[in-house]
Amino acid sequence: MDATILLYDGTYEGLLSAIFESYRLKIKVERIVPVETYQDQLFSTPIQVDTNLEWAKRVVKGVEKKTGKKGTRLIYNCFLSEQVDIEMLINHFIKTAISSTENIVDNYRDDRILALHKINKKIGREVHRMHAFVRFQKTKDDIYAAIIEPDFNVMPLIGKHFEKRYPAQKWLIYDTRRHYGIYYNLEQTIFITFDQADHQNLSHLSKEILSTDEPDYQVLWKSYFNSVNIPERNNAKLHLQHVPKRYWKYLVEKW
């Protein structure tokens, strides 16, 4: 049987639906590709799979039964990496897990499972850096806003941290690369998107949307940062290891 290309809507549930469909149709899958990035190929006719939440839940339930929550977290985190052909690594993990009589989540002898763990480690580092490097600025609406542009789509993984850290204030974290954000309204954190005009304002947190006293707070923060810095103990190389330059654009103390 010839291998088939499956198209999905780019969501996690859509990917799981496509994998479920490959089981249902009993087909060998060559690639699973987001429909918006697919380019027609001369000798292949792809199958587009609609997202089916019930199918997606059944796949998650099957993986969790075989690998525990560690396995389901692994494939979800890796999906957020947006790596090329991450879909096929996840497809391999799911089908290997379901067909195996053992828990394969830590089977590092399998190159593709090992690759998932390496990606997951990178995701973990990016989440940790977002926890450390996000800097909020107060807006005229008394919302504390921060902009980020992470290497991976880690927004779904950082909300709980900031809920616990800032439970008494409204805040917004906006991903300028992916054009969406998370907003905490004192009760829950929700995903939000903006129109093009608001996106432009948020991309740089323009002065038009910031509180008039925000510059004063930034001066105070810079003064505090400078006061606790000990010039004689500066270690530029170590500092760059812990705070890579690509994150400096988030940090008020580096402006």
N, C-alpha and C positions, 0 to 999 in steps of 0.2 A: 504494500500500500504506500502511495506517495505521501510525503510529509505535507502538512497543511500549515498555512499561516492564519493565525487568528487575530482579529482586530478587536480592541476594547476601548472604552471611553477615557482611559487614563487614570481612573480611580482604583483604589485598592480593591473595593468590592467588585469592580469591573474585571480586574485581573483574576480574582478568585472565581468569578462567573465563567470566564473563558476556560480556566483549568477544569472546572466542573463540566463544561460543555465537551471538552476533549474526552473526558470519561464517558459521558452520555453517548457520544457519537462513536466512541471506540476508535479514535483517530490518533495517528502519530503527529505530533506538533513540531514543525520546523522552527517557527518563531511565534512569539506573542508580542504584538506591537500596538501602541496607542494609535488610534485611527488618525489623529491629527498629524502624526509624524510619518505615517506610512507613505511610501512612494511605490507606485505601480511597478510590477515586475512582469516581464514579457511572458514567462512560462508558468505563472502562478495565479490562481484566483483565490483571494483570501475570503475567509468567512468572518463576518462581523457579528459579534456576540453582544446582545443587550445585557446590561447589568441586571442581575436578579439577586436581590438581597437574601432570599431564602437559600439559593444555591451557595452564595458566599458564606452564610452562616454554617451550612452543612460542611463546607470545606474546612472552615476554622475548627469546628467541633471535631472533625476527623483528625486533623493535625494535632489538636490538643490532647486527644485521647491517646495518641501514639507518642507524643514528645513532651507533653505538659505545656504549661504556659511559657516556658523558656523557648520552645519551638515557635509558638505563635508570635511572641515578641520579636524573635529573631527575624522572621520573614517580614513582619510589618515594618520594623525599623529599617531593614535593608531596602524595602520598597521605597521608603522616603529618600533613599540615597540618590534616586534618579539616574543611576548608572546605566550606561548602554547595555541592553540585553539583560538587565536585572530580572526581567520577567522569566527568562529561561532558567536562571539559577534558582529562583523561587519554585518554578514548576518542577525542576529536578528534585528539590528538597521535599516538596509535598508528595510527589509520587513515590519517592524512595521511602519516606516515612510511613506512608499508608501501606505500602506493600511489604515492609519489613516486619519481622517478628520481634525485633529489638528496637530500643530507643536510639535513633541515629543522630540525635541533635548535636552530639559532640564527637561525631565520627570524622576526625581530622584526616583520616587516611583518604577520604573522598575529597578530591581537589575542589569540587564545586561547593561542597559544604564548608570546607576550609575558607574558600573565597568569601562566602557569606559572613563568616565570623570575622574576617579581616575588615570587611565593609562595616559590620556592626560596631567594631572597635572604633573606626573613624567617626561613625555617627555619635558614639558616646563621647568622644573628645569634643566634637562640635557642640553637643548639648552642654557639656561642662563649661565651655568657653562662652556660650550664650548666657549661662547663669552668671558668669563672672563679669562679662564685658558690657552687658546691656546698661545703658545710661538713659534715665528718663528725664524729660524736660516738660515743664508745666505749660499747659495751653490756656488760652483765655476761657475755655469751658471748664477749667479746673480738672482736666484729665491729664494724667502724666503719660506722655507719649515717648516712644523710643523707636528708632529705625534700625533695621538689621539687614544684612545681605549675606546670609550664611552660604557655605558651599553646598550644603544639603538642605532638604526641606524639613527642618527640625521643628518647625512651629508646633505641630501636634504633640511634641514631646516636652515642651518647656512650660506650658501653661500652668500645670499643677505647682511647680516650683514658685512661680510668681504669685499665685493665689495665696500660698502659705506665707510668703515673704511680705506681701503688701495687701493684707486682707481688708484694710480700712480706707483704701483709696481707689478711685477709678483709674484704670490704666489701659493703654493700648500699645501693643508691639506690632510693628508693620514691616513686612518683608518686601523691600523695594524690588527685588529680583522677580518675585513670584506674584506681586501685586495683590496680596491679601494679608490680613492681620488677625490677631486675637485681641478681644476687648473684654475686660473684666468690669462688670457693672455693679459690684459689691455683693452680687448674689451668685453669679455664674460667669464662666468664660465662654464666649461665643466667637465663631469665625465670622469675619466680615470682609467685604470688598468695597471699593470706592470707585466713583466715576473718574474720568481722566483728569479733571480739574483738581479734585481732592488728592488724587495720586501725585500730581506734580507738587502740591503743597507739602504733602507728607514725605516725599522723597528726600527733601532737605530740611524738613521742619522749618518752613519759612517764618520770618519774623511776624508775618501777618497773622499767624495762628498761635504764636507763643504769648504767654502772659508777660506783662510789662516788667514784672519783677524777676523773671527767669534769668536775665543777664547777671543780676546781683547774686543769685544763688550759684551761678557758674563761677563767678569771681571768688566766692567763698570756698567753693570746692577746690578750685585750683590753689588757693592759698593754703588750705588744709593739706592738700597733696604735697605741696612744696615744703611745708613745715615738717612733715614726717619723713621726708626724704633725707638720707644721710649721704652727701656727695662723696665722702671718703670711702664709702662702702659700695659705691656703684659698680655693678658688674653687667656691662652692656650685653655681653654674649648670653648670660643667663637670663637677663630680662627679655631678650628677644625670643628665647626658647619658651618662656611662660606667656609672653604677650607678643605674638607675631605682628609684624607691621600691618598686615592686611586688616587687623582689628582696630587699629589706632583711630580710624575714622569714626568709631562709635564713642570714643573716650574723650570726655570733656577735658580731662587733664592733659591730653595730647594736642589740643587745638592751639 
